[in-house]
Amino acid sequence: MAVVQIRNLTKVFKAGTLGAVNNINLETKEGEFLVLLGPSGSGKTTLLRMIAGLEAPTSGEIRIGEDVVNNLTPRERGIAMVFQSYALYPHLSVRENIAFPLKAQKVPKEQHKQKVEWAAGLLGIEKLLDRKPRQLSGGERQRVALARAIVREPRVFLLDEPLSNLDAKLRTSAREELDEFHQRIKTTTIYVTHDQVEAMALGERIVVLHQGEVRQIGTPQEVYDDPADTFVATFLGSPPMNLLETDDVIVGFRPERFLPAGLIAPWAPMEEIAKTLKHENLLPADLQGPGKRIPLRLHVEHSEYLGSERVLYGKLSETRFRDKPVCARVSSSVLETYTPNTSYDFAVPEHELRFFDAKTGKRIPPRPFPWQ
């Protein structure tokens, strides 16, 4: 295991243009699963390729363990990389594909069988060793690619969107397997994705990137609950955070915390609350107990039924916010239907509001509510 340190790293592909990566500083923890998350063009893959040695930085320093690796080849850096395309050799068996890096490292041939079976055992693909890649499913190919990386026993794993070619159901199971695999080997892993669900599910910490810059580094809960700026607030979450601009302040709150007033207002009779609760919409105690609520009236324009949830889209009835679209994500059992072009009483717990500077988009401390 090793710590990866990035110091003032910049990559400019064409002189006079904005860098693909701009003065990035970050450091992994030993054995950590760190996720680089961002939209297309944010610089996450360029950053990963520079760590791997596949791109040369314009300036800055990369350390793996105690070594500055800027001038080392990918092989000399002690890393293993799994790409979006698994790049398995079609004419070789699974066993031969996994053993291929051992040949490149000139590992004695008598050790190949033991190392291949060890790597295959970690990923549960022992029965596939004599098959060819064309005989495997997408998920099985992904595990073979991981086994080929593991067999090198690298100091750092670099994963570039390795699940993006899988269908939704298989991606969910592959995430679980990848998480279990990391818990077993505890090797420092840097994982690139544009999928926020993957990032939240796998990452011990998430690095949110945008336009070549780090916007926030934190645990999944930190970046979701306490976004550093309006980009992070709207990039994470589906639907994204509601943002209401008023004077020089932007106020934000998550759709799932914008709830029917009867469920969270302190004046609501508890017996009425109990009648509407089912297993999928049991609320945290702090949302049902006493505390200041900010009442808002939502004019519903349309809704999406998603089984246990319903997403409501509309606008607030308050005069100053009528042109601002907002959404709420509620349990389908709270009300059986929400009629379009009808207004409903909602409320937001005061402690769930987040405040941002309207000019810079940066997070600012709480302040008096502008609509009170």
Long-range contacts (C-beta under 8 A, 24 or more apart in sequence): 1-30, 1-31, 1-155, 1-186, 1-187, 1-188, 2-30, 2-64, 2-65, 2-78, 2-155, 2-156, 2-188, 3-27, 3-28, 3-29, 3-30, 3-63, 3-64, 3-65, 3-188, 4-28, 4-51, 4-62, 4-63, 4-64, 4-156, 4-188, 4-190, 5-61, 5-62, 5-63, 6-47, 6-51, 6-60, 6-61, 6-62, 7-60, 7-61, 7-62, 7-63, 8-59, 8-60, 8-61, 9-47, 9-50, 9-57, 9-59, 9-60, 9-61, 9-62, 10-57, 10-58, 10-59, 10-60, 11-43, 11-46, 11-47, 11-50, 11-55, 11-57, 11-58, 11-212, 12-58, 18-211, 18-212, 19-58, 19-212, 20-46, 20-212, 21-46, 21-47, 21-50, 21-57, 21-212, 22-211, 22-212, 22-213, 23-60, 23-213, 24-60, 24-212, 24-213, 24-214, 25-214, 26-207, 26-214, 26-217, 28-188, 28-190, 29-188, 29-204, 29-205, 30-188, 31-186, 31-187, 31-188, 32-188, 32-189, 32-204, 32-205, 33-179, 33-182, 33-189, 33-191, 33-202, 33-203, 33-204, 34-188, 34-189, 34-190, 34-191, 34-203, 34-204, 34-205, 34-206, 34-207, 35-190, 35-191, 35-192, 35-193, 35-198, 35-199, 35-202, 35-203, 35-205, 35-206, 35-207, 36-190, 36-191, 36-192, 36-193, 36-207, 36-209, 37-193, 37-194, 37-196, 37-199, 37-203, 37-206, 37-207, 37-208, 37-209, 38-194, 38-208, 38-209, 38-210, 38-235, 39-194, 39-210, 39-235, 40-194, 41-211, 42-209, 42-210, 42-211, 42-212, 43-209, 43-211, 43-212, 43-213, 44-192, 44-193, 44-194, 44-209, 45-160, 45-161, 45-192, 46-212, 47-209, 48-81, 48-158, 48-160, 48-190, 48-192, 51-79, 51-156, 51-158, 51-190, 52-77, 52-79, 52-81, 52-158, 53-77, 53-79, 64-155, 64-156, 65-155, 75-104, 75-105, 77-155, 77-156, 78-154, 78-155, 78-156, 79-154, 79-155, 79-156, 79-157, 79-158, 80-149, 80-150, 80-152, 80-154, 80-156, 80-157, 80-158, 81-149, 81-157, 81-158, 81-159, 81-160, 82-145, 82-146, 82-149, 82-157, 82-158, 82-159, 82-160, 82-162, 83-145, 83-160, 83-162, 84-160, 84-161, 84-162, 84-164, 84-165, 85-165, 86-133, 86-141, 86-142, 86-144, 86-145, 86-162, 87-145, 88-133, 88-141, 88-144, 88-145, 88-148, 89-133, 90-132, 90-133, 90-134, 91-132, 92-132, 92-133, 93-129, 93-130, 93-131, 93-132, 94-120, 94-125, 94-128, 94-129, 94-130, 94-131, 94-132, 94-133, 94-136, 94-144, 95-120, 95-129, 95-130, 97-133, 97-144, 97-148, 98-129, 98-144, 98-147, 98-148, 98-151, 99-151, 100-148, 101-148, 101-149, 101-151, 101-152, 102-151, 102-152, 105-152, 115-151, 116-147, 116-151, 118-151, 119-147, 119-148, 119-150, 119-151, 120-147, 122-147, 122-150, 122-181, 122-184, 122-185, 123-147, 123-150, 123-177, 123-181, 124-177, 137-170, 138-165, 138-166, 138-167, 138-170, 139-166, 139-170, 139-173, 139-174, 142-166, 142-174, 143-177, 146-178, 146-181, 150-185, 154-187, 155-187, 155-188, 156-187, 156-188, 156-189, 156-190, 157-187, 157-188, 157-189, 157-190, 158-189, 158-190, 159-189, 159-190, 159-191, 159-192, 160-192, 161-192, 161-193, 161-194, 163-193, 163-195, 163-198, 164-193, 164-195, 171-198, 175-201, 175-202, 178-202, 196-235, 196-236, 196-237, 196-238, 200-224, 200-236, 208-232, 208-235, 208-236, 210-235, 226-354, 226-363, 227-252, 227-354, 227-363, 228-362, 228-363, 229-356, 229-360, 229-361, 229-362, 229-363, 230-356, 230-361, 231-361, 233-354, 233-356, 239-311, 239-327, 239-329, 241-354, 242-326, 242-327, 243-356, 244-316, 244-321, 244-324, 244-326, 245-324, 245-358, 246-320, 246-321, 246-370, 246-371, 247-358, 247-370, 248-357, 248-358, 248-359, 249-355, 249-356, 249-357, 249-358, 249-364, 249-367, 249-370, 250-355, 250-356, 250-357, 250-358, 250-361, 251-353, 251-354, 251-355, 251-356, 251-369, 251-370, 252-353, 252-354, 252-355, 252-356, 253-348, 253-352, 253-353, 253-354, 254-352, 255-311, 255-326, 255-327, 255-328, 255-329, 256-328, 256-329, 256-330, 257-287, 257-348, 257-349, 257-352, 258-296, 258-298, 258-326, 258-327, 258-328, 258-329, 258-346, 258-347, 258-348, 259-283, 259-287, 259-328, 259-330, 259-346, 259-347, 259-348, 260-330, 260-334, 260-335, 260-344, 260-345, 260-346, 261-293, 261-295, 261-345, 261-346, 261-347, 262-345, 263-287, 263-288, 263-334, 264-288, 264-293, 264-347, 264-349, 265-293, 265-295, 265-347, 266-290, 266-291, 266-293, 276-333, 276-334, 276-335, 277-333, 278-331, 278-333, 280-308, 280-309, 280-331, 280-332, 280-333, 281-330, 281-331, 281-333, 281-334, 286-349, 286-351, 287-349, 291-349, 291-350, 291-351, 292-349, 292-350, 293-347, 293-348, 293-349, 293-350, 294-347, 294-348, 294-349, 294-350, 294-353, 294-369, 294-371, 294-372, 295-345, 295-346, 295-347, 296-346, 296-347, 296-348, 297-343, 297-344, 297-345, 297-346, 298-326, 298-328, 298-343, 298-344, 298-345, 298-346, 299-341, 299-342, 299-343, 300-338, 300-339, 300-340, 300-341, 300-342, 300-343, 300-344, 301-340, 301-341, 302-340, 303-338, 303-340, 305-332, 306-332, 307-332, 308-332, 308-333, 310-338, 312-338, 317-343, 318-371, 320-371, 321-371
